[in-house]
Amino acid sequence: MRFITSAAIAALIVSFPAVSAETHPDFSGMWTRGATVTTPFLPPPSGPGPVRSVVTAGVKTDDNGAVYRQGDHTAPILQPWAAELVRAHAESEHAGKPVRSAKETCWPMGVPYILELNLRAQIIDDGKQIVFLYEELMQPRFARLNATHPANLKPSWYGDSVAHWEGDTLVVDTVGLDKRSWVDGFGTPHTDKLHVVERYRLRAPDTLEVLFTVEDPGAFTTPWSAIATYRKDRSTSEPYTEIVCAENNRDASTGEFYPIPIAQTPDF
């Protein structure tokens, strides 16, 4: 019987170095987008960007001079029919008759609109999927890691999301989105051809940047990108709370309730 000496084992180890598992940042934890006025999408460093806010004469603006709910319908990314809807929403807002958003009327926000949602979001990475839990309205999203989209996908409010890591960047790919949702707070529409790719990357230990790209040949003239930024929420005085839309759908200025979805037929 032949025995392998310790020297021979050492030589084998040198010849075949150990392969380490891929490492990536851990985004798990609580993040916040801040106040509503700070959450509109920002343009990318270069290339086509999102619909931006416009200031209309006679309309009260915030401290930054922006009117969040009035989008620029002349944005070159919009096809004519989409531009007309953005214009109609802006004119209705100016007339004091805003088209109520999903956030106000208890409809799911969809993607990428959910990235404009203020307050906090919790991210959970369990190794098989990435879970996004949005505090306001209690909206969840799930992105399966290292998976593919199924064939013959039926559209849904948050579509089908799959994710993978590219070095230090988490890439989330979403298709199959219900065309009833908006793209942003301006009421920018989309079709069932919408395809959104989000790229999550730490810009600083407490700053998580999401650079996302939107493609929809049915609504936009070109693919475009935008940026949403989250800050690490290190508050220990206020726990993750339950914010149910049907209990928070009152217009603060009038005291009236916004309408909420009502089932037309029973579930069983």
C-alpha positions in Angstrom: 0.0 0.0 0.0 1.3 3.4 -0.9 0.9 6.4 1.4 0.7 10.0 0.3 3.1 12.1 2.3 2.3 15.4 3.8 4.7 17.1 1.4 2.8 15.5 -1.6 -0.5 16.8 -0.1 0.9 20.3 0.2 2.1 20.1 -3.4 -1.5 19.2 -4.5 -2.9 22.1 -2.6 -0.5 24.5 -4.3 -1.3 23.0 -7.7 -5.1 23.3 -7.3 -5.9 26.4 -5.3 -9.2 26.6 -3.6 -12.1 28.3 -5.5 -13.8 30.8 -3.2 -17.5 31.4 -3.5 -18.6 34.6 -5.2 -19.1 37.4 -2.7 -21.4 40.4 -3.0 -22.7 43.2 -0.7 -25.5 42.5 1.7 -28.3 45.0 1.0 -30.6 43.5 3.7 -32.0 45.9 6.1 -34.2 49.0 6.3 -33.9 51.8 3.7 -35.9 55.0 3.2 -36.7 57.3 0.3 -37.5 60.2 2.5 -40.3 62.7 2.0 -42.6 62.7 -1.0 -41.0 65.9 -2.4 -37.6 64.2 -2.6 -38.7 61.0 -4.4 -39.4 61.9 -8.0 -37.0 60.1 -10.4 -33.8 61.9 -11.3 -32.2 61.8 -14.8 -29.2 59.6 -15.5 -25.7 61.0 -16.0 -26.3 60.8 -19.8 -28.8 59.7 -22.3 -32.6 59.9 -22.3 -34.2 60.4 -18.9 -37.7 60.3 -17.3 -40.6 62.7 -17.5 -39.8 65.6 -15.2 -42.0 68.1 -13.4 -43.0 71.4 -14.9 -44.0 74.7 -13.2 -47.3 76.2 -14.4 -48.1 79.9 -13.9 -50.3 80.4 -10.9 -49.7 77.1 -9.3 -48.2 77.0 -5.8 -44.8 75.1 -5.8 -42.6 73.6 -3.2 -39.4 75.1 -1.8 -37.6 73.8 -4.9 -40.0 75.4 -7.3 -41.3 72.0 -8.5 -44.8 70.8 -9.1 -44.5 67.1 -8.5 -47.8 66.0 -10.0 -47.5 68.0 -13.2 -45.3 66.2 -15.7 -43.8 67.6 -18.9 -45.9 66.2 -21.7 -43.3 67.5 -24.2 -40.7 65.0 -23.0 -39.1 63.5 -26.1 -39.4 59.9 -24.7 -43.2 60.0 -25.0 -45.1 58.7 -27.9 -48.1 61.0 -28.8 -50.8 59.0 -27.1 -48.7 58.8 -23.9 -47.9 62.5 -24.0 -51.6 63.3 -24.3 -52.3 61.4 -21.1 -49.5 63.1 -19.2 -50.8 66.5 -20.5 -54.4 65.7 -19.4 -53.2 64.7 -15.9 -51.2 67.9 -15.6 -54.2 70.1 -16.7 -56.5 68.3 -14.3 -54.0 68.9 -11.5 -53.8 72.6 -12.4 -57.6 72.9 -12.4 -57.7 71.4 -8.9 -59.1 68.1 -10.0 -56.1 65.7 -9.8 -56.3 62.2 -11.1 -55.8 60.2 -7.9 -52.7 58.0 -7.8 -52.5 54.3 -7.0 -51.0 55.3 -3.7 -54.0 57.3 -2.8 -56.7 54.9 -4.1 -55.3 51.6 -2.9 -54.3 50.2 -6.2 -50.9 48.4 -6.6 -48.2 50.8 -7.8 -46.3 48.6 -10.2 -42.8 48.9 -11.4 -40.9 51.3 -11.7 -43.5 53.5 -10.0 -43.0 51.7 -6.6 -39.5 53.1 -6.6 -41.0 56.6 -6.0 -42.8 55.5 -2.9 -41.6 57.4 0.2 -41.1 56.2 3.7 -39.3 52.9 4.3 -38.5 49.7 2.4 -37.0 46.5 3.8 -34.8 44.4 1.7 -34.3 40.7 2.5 -31.8 38.4 0.7 -32.4 34.8 1.7 -30.0 33.4 -1.0 -32.8 32.2 -3.2 -34.8 35.4 -3.7 -34.7 39.1 -3.0 -37.7 40.3 -1.1 -38.7 44.0 -1.1 -41.2 45.0 1.6 -42.6 48.5 1.3 -43.8 50.0 4.6 -46.4 52.3 3.1 -49.5 50.4 1.8 -47.7 47.1 2.8 -46.7 46.2 -0.8 -44.3 43.3 -1.3 -42.1 42.3 -4.3 -40.2 39.1 -4.9 -37.3 38.6 -7.3 -36.1 35.0 -7.8 -32.3 34.7 -7.9 -30.6 33.2 -10.9 -33.9 32.3 -12.5 -35.6 32.9 -15.9 -39.0 34.3 -16.8 -41.6 31.7 -17.6 -43.2 31.5 -21.0 -46.7 32.8 -21.7 -46.6 35.1 -18.7 -49.9 36.5 -17.6 -49.6 40.3 -16.8 -49.8 41.2 -13.1 -49.4 44.3 -11.0 -45.7 43.7 -10.2 -45.0 41.4 -13.1 -42.4 38.6 -12.9 -39.0 39.6 -11.4 -35.7 37.7 -11.6 -32.4 38.8 -10.2 -28.7 38.1 -10.4 -25.5 39.6 -9.2 -22.9 41.3 -11.4 -20.1 41.9 -9.0 -21.3 44.4 -6.4 -24.5 45.2 -8.4 -27.8 43.5 -7.9 -29.7 43.4 -11.2 -33.5 42.9 -11.1 -35.2 42.2 -14.4 -39.0 42.6 -14.5 -41.6 41.9 -17.3 -45.2 41.0 -17.5 -46.5 44.2 -15.9 -50.2 45.1 -15.9 -50.7 48.1 -18.2 -53.2 49.7 -15.7 -50.3 50.9 -13.5 -48.4 54.1 -14.0 -44.7 54.5 -14.6 -44.4 57.5 -12.3 -46.4 60.1 -10.2 -47.3 62.1 -13.4 -49.6 59.4 -14.7 -47.1 58.3 -17.4 -48.7 55.2 -19.0 -47.2 52.1 -20.4 -48.3 49.0 -22.3 -47.9 45.3 -21.6 -44.6 45.4 -23.5 -43.0 47.2 -20.5 -39.6 45.9 -19.5 -37.7 47.3 -16.5 -34.2 46.5 -15.4 -33.1 47.8 -12.0 -29.4 48.0 -10.9 -28.9 48.3 -7.2 -25.5 49.5 -6.0 -24.0 51.0 -2.8 -22.6 54.4 -3.5 -21.7 54.8 0.2 -22.2 52.6 3.2 -25.5 54.4 3.9 -26.5 55.1 0.3 -28.2 52.6 -2.1 -28.6 53.9 -5.6 -31.0 52.3 -8.1 -30.3 53.0 -11.7 -33.1 51.6 -13.8 -33.8 51.4 -17.5 -37.3 51.3 -19.0 -38.1 49.9 -22.4 -41.6 49.9 -23.9 -41.9 50.3 -27.7 -45.7 50.7 -27.2 -45.4 53.9 -25.1 -41.9 55.4 -25.5 -39.9 56.5 -28.4 -36.7 55.1 -26.9 -35.4 53.3 -23.9 -34.7 55.7 -21.0 -33.2 55.6 -17.6 -33.6 57.2 -14.2 -32.2 57.1 -10.7 -33.8 56.5 -7.3 -31.8 56.8 -4.1 -32.4 55.1 -0.7 -30.7 56.0 2.5 -30.0 53.6 5.3 -32.6 53.9 8.0 -30.9 53.6 11.4 -33.8 54.8 13.5 -34.5 52.6 16.5 -37.2 54.8 18.0 -39.8 53.9 15.3 -40.3 50.3 14.3 -41.5 49.1 10.9 -45.2 50.0 11.0 -48.3 48.7 9.4 -49.8 51.4 7.0 -53.0 50.0 5.5 -54.2 52.1 2.5 -57.9 51.5 3.3 -57.3 53.2 6.6 -55.3 56.1 5.2 -57.2 57.2 2.1 -58.5 60.5 3.3 -57.8 63.8 1.5 -56.1 65.9 4.1 -57.4 69.2 2.6 -61.0 68.2 2.3 -61.5 65.4 4.7 -63.1 63.3 2.0 -62.2 59.7 1.4 -60.6 58.6 -1.9 -62.4 55.7 -3.6 -60.8 52.3 -3.2 -61.1 49.1 -5.3 -64.3 47.2 -4.8 -64.7 43.6 -6.1 -67.5 43.3 -8.6 -67.8 39.6 -8.1 -67.2 37.3 -5.1 -63.9 35.4 -4.9 -65.8 32.1 -4.2 
